[in-house]
Amino acid sequence: MKKLSAAMLAFSVVTLGTPILSDGKTLTTTQDEQKPELRDIKGSVKSTDGKITFIADEGGKTWDVVNPDTLKDHVGHHVQLSAHVYTDKSQIHVMTVTML
């Protein structure tokens, strides 16, 4: 029993600080993540069941809004946004809003 406890303790010490993700890869820094691009986008603000989204004029792409409070007063309006765009997640983080 003492050998089993000592082995478990040794294993715990060796693996401490080596986080493993569910796919078996070790955790890496955020360098692999896409950096957001700051863009100016024109479009309309929509609200469906309390969820605010932004529909771009160009291409009609729908974006989920990371910080929806910035657009809550503009639902139904045509606006221009300055936003960080996360194309891989179809999300935007609004920095400024201008009514058009």
N, C-alpha and C positions, 0 to 999 in steps of 0.2 A: 504494500500500500504506500509506503514511504517512497519507493522508486517511482510509482505512478504519479504521486504528487510532485516530486522533484522534476519529472519529465514534463509535466503540464506547466510548471512554473518556468522551466527553461524555454519551452515552446512559446509561452506568452511573452517572455522578455525578448526573444528573437524576432517575433512578428510584430511587436509593438512599434508603431510608427510606420507601418507598411499598409496603408489603406488599400483595399481591393474593391473595385467596382463589381457590379453584378455580372458584367460580361467577362470577368476574369482579367481585365487589364488593370494595371496599377494606376493610381490617381496621378494625373499630370497637372501642370500649371495651366492657367487660362490662355496660354499662348496658342493653343489649338482652336480656341473659340474665335468666331468671326467678330472683328471689331465693327461697331456700328458706324455708318456713314451719316454725316449731317447733311440733310437735303431740305430744299424748299419744295413743298408739294401743294398743289391746289386740288380741292375736292369738297365733298359734303360730309357733314357729321350726321350719323344716324344713331338711333337708340332702339334696340329691340329687346323687350323684356328687361329693361334696365341696364343692358350691356351696350356701352358706347363703342361704335366702330367708325372708321373713316374710310370713305370711298373716294379713291383718287380719280380725278378727271381723265388723266392719261391712262388708258388701258382698263379703267374700271376696277382696278384691284382693290380688294377689301383688306384693311389693316386692323388688327386688334390694337387697342390703345393701352399701353402699359400704365399710364397715369391718366385715367379717364376724367378725373376731377377738373383737369385743365380745359376740357371740352364740354362739360355738362351745360354750360350756359350758351352753347353754340349749336345745340341739336337742331337739325333742320336748316342750318345756315350753310352758305357757300363760303369757304375760308381758304386762306393760305397758311400752311404750317411750316415752321422750321422744326424739323424733328430728326432724332437719331433713328435710322432705319435698320431693322434686323431682318434682312430678307429671308434668312434661313428659317425664321420663326413666324414670318408674316406679322411682325409687330413693329410699332413705332413708339418712341418716347418723345412726347411733344415738349418743345422748348419754348416756342412762341406761337401765338395765334393772331392772325390779322383778318378782319372781316373784308370780304370782297363785294 
